[in-house]
Amino acid sequence: MSDLKRTQLFDLHVELGAKMVPFAGYEMPVQYPLGVMKEHIHTRENAGLFDVSHMGQVIVRPKSGNVADAALALETLVPVSISALKEGRQRYGMFTNDDGGIMDDLMIANRGDQLFVVVNAACKGADIAHMRAHMSDQCDIDVIEDRALLALQGPLAEAALASITSVATEMKFMDVVIAPSDFGDLWISRSGYTGEDGYEISVAQDQAIAFSRALLAQNGVQPIGLGARDSLRLEAGLCLYGNDIDETTSPVEASLHWAIQKARRAGGDRAGGFPGADRILKELENGTSRLRVGILPDGRAPMRAHTMLFASADATEPMGEITSGAFGPTIGKPMSMGYVASEYAASGTRIFAELRGKRMPATVADMPFRPSTYKR
Amino acid sequence: MKFTEEHEWLRIEGDLVVVGITEHAAEQLGDVVFIELPDTETEVTKDEEVVVIESVKAASDILAPIDGEIVEVNEMLVDDPGKVNEDPQNDAWFFKMKTDDLSQLDDMMDEAAYKAFIG
């Protein structure tokens, strides 16, 4: 694994007994001695600490000094209303390409005088180049290389972080703050990717291990690997870039239309003006031929990515495909998400998946599979 | 007890051969979440896929280690697949086979050889 990069927390992962695997160019912990299933349940019942330092942290700094100019510049690349994003708030979005597909999904925060964005590890090089190519007239794109990123998730996350900074208790879902602490300035957002209440915290690299140890010393906090992160996000109905969304899926097909605010839709104040707007605005009006849905198999057999979906037990042509599937430890049964032809997308529709040559019944289901516990 | 390179164990019990997967295999698989067992009274040949086992990581097959007939399966595993992680070499056996030719086990590894095999 010599070509792989390591995060600042590598030595701590090894010390904690993690099994390290290659992921998006990094050596990352897939699980700790607790194991994927128990790590998942621990996060839902207590709190889990995740190293997500492989993700890209980028500051978008307006050359004019006015954050509204950075917001307008970023709006040329995402179908999301950034101009309406208030100071101290964060919002989910996606970079679209000229065909209306998704280049990456990301979080965007307004820090008053600048925007802070967090992008996926596997896409960060392309995302940064894309922002520089299209936004450099108005903004400096500063890639943050000297900070680790941690996620602290679960019902005990608030108490654990409050032991380090009292601001933790004052924040609501999708609030962002810069909080001074014994570990230097912490860039905190009350968000995450597990469906749990919790935080993502950017911390100076040289403080990352000490900060992690301080959190792990709190009541109920365990380190959690990428394995459980995947089953947690799937139970929460959240997309994994590269599996559930990619350059061939539009935000509307991906059922992410909720992330496209009115202002950017046809008839809105700042309608269109992002790559692929023609297709995406039309799809918002007229619908699409396929949609991302949740799927609950009848039996216990997980229906995993690339499993083909059929309208009936004897249909010859598939009408869809699963993009993520696993056993849901909290719901106690298998769960999947995938794309189906739109006429089969209604919740409750009976469909079939081909598993090992056999057609197995399943039901289209609402997501999240397990209700989220965000602190709104 | 005998062991295969496919990480199965075989234990002779009267005139039957009991088959399961090793602790090493269970550990490598991670948490087991689904098991599909074969029908009983089925004649199988060596290396035929007889059990589907899925963990939190992936699906894998268990192959028949010898020629013979499946005479009993461990139904408990269907409702409680996690048993495979708790007690793979005892309670969590998969199936019992009847065979006319127990010499099929002769060339298999004993425990010491299996330990050396997995390093």
Interface residues (C-beta under 8 A of the other chain):
Chain A: Q31 G35 V36 M37 K38 G227 S231 R300 A301 P302 R304 A326 F327 P334 R356
Chain B: G30 D31 V33 F34 E36 V52 E54 V56 K57 A58 A59 V78 P81 G82 N85
